[in-house]
Amino acid sequence: MSVVYYIEVNLTCIVLMLLIWGQLGHRQKTYSTKNLVFNALVCSTMVLCAAEMISGIFRGQDLPTVRVLLEITNLLYYEMMAVIGFEWLLYVNLRLGWITRLDWKTTLKAASPLLCFTVTALSNPFTHFLFTIDRGNLYLRNSGTYLHWAVSLLYLILPTVQAVMSIVHEPSRLRRSDLFPLVLFALAPAVGSVIQMIFYGVSSTQVGITISIVWIFLMEQNSQVSTDSLTGLNNRRGLSKYLDACVQSRSGLELSIMMIDINNFKQINDRFGHVAGDQALIDTAEAIKNACDRSQKKIFLCRYGGDEFLIAGRELSPADVSRIEALIQEEIKSVHADQANSRGLSVEIGSASGACPNAEDAERLIREADSVMYANKGTLR
C-alpha cells in the first residue's frame, strides 16, 4: 500500500475522533465514569490511527532509527487494539448498569486478558512472537498475531453478548431501543478485522472502530436531544418527531392521545421540597412506563412539560385506551404503597382519539385530551 493510502485512511479517522472528542468536552459539564471511559475510547482510537499512519509512512524506508520507530509504532498499534476492546467492555458494563463504578477489583478482573497480552507485546523485541521488522524495514506478522486478534475479538464479543442478554431480559421497550446500538457496535470492527487478516497490508480495523464510535456518539446525542434528562422519557422534541412520522406514514391515521397530570404537584413541592417533587416525577414516569409495557401495545411516551405526561398510540381501540388508563392508576398506587410515603401521589388522565391526516389534527387531539383531563380534575385551566 502507498504512503498516501495510510495517511488518508488514518488521518480521516483521527479528524473524526478529534471532532467527537471536542464535542464531548464542550457538552459534558460533569464527567461520569461512563463518559470518562468513552472519552478514553476515543483517545485510544486516535493513538491507534496515529501509530498505524506513522508505521505506514516509514515502512521500508532506509533511514536511521527507522527500525526502532517501526518496532514501537507496531507495538503501540497492537496494544491499542487490545486497550480499545478493554475500554469498550467497561463502557458497555457501565451503560448496562452491571457496574456503577470502577473499583480496582472490577478493573483488574476485566483487564486480565489485556495485561497478559501486554506482557507478550513487551517481550516481542526479543521473541518476535507477534511480528518481525526485517532487514528491509518491512513489517512481517508472525503466529502471535492470532493471539492478538483473539484477545481483541474477545473484548468485542463479550460485551455484545452482555448487551443481548440485557435486551432479552429488559421489559421496557424504550430501554431496549436505547440498548440496541450496543449490540451492533462490534459489527464494523469485526468486518474490518476479517478484511485486514485476509488481505495483508489493508488498514481496515481502525476504520471499523471509527465507524462504530461515530455511530454510538450520534445515537447518544440524538437520544439526549429527544430525551427528558430527569425521567428518561421522550421530551417535546421527541413528540414532534413522533407526530411528524405519524402524519407522514399515511393519511387518516387513527391516533389516540392520553394526557396525564400529577394531582396537587405544587403542594408536594411546597410541603416536601423540590427533591421530593423531582422524585414524584420520576416515580410517575416509571409507573407510566410499566403500565405501557404491561399493555403490550406500541405506545409513545413523553414528559409533556412540568408535571404533565403524554401517551400516544396508533390504532388503539377505546378498550385499549381504558385498559392503559387503568394500568397507569394501578401502577401509581403500587408505587405509593411500596414507598410507604405520605405524599399521596395520584394522577388524573384525559384521552381523545381521532383521525390525524395532518399536524394540526394531532395538536387538536392533544388539546382535547388536555381539556378532558382538566375536566376530570374538576377544575378549570
Summary of the structure (lengths in Angstrom):
residues: 381
radius of gyration: 26.8
end to end distance: 71.2
largest distance: 88.8
contacts: 1190
relative contact order: 0.08
helix: 68%
strand: 10%
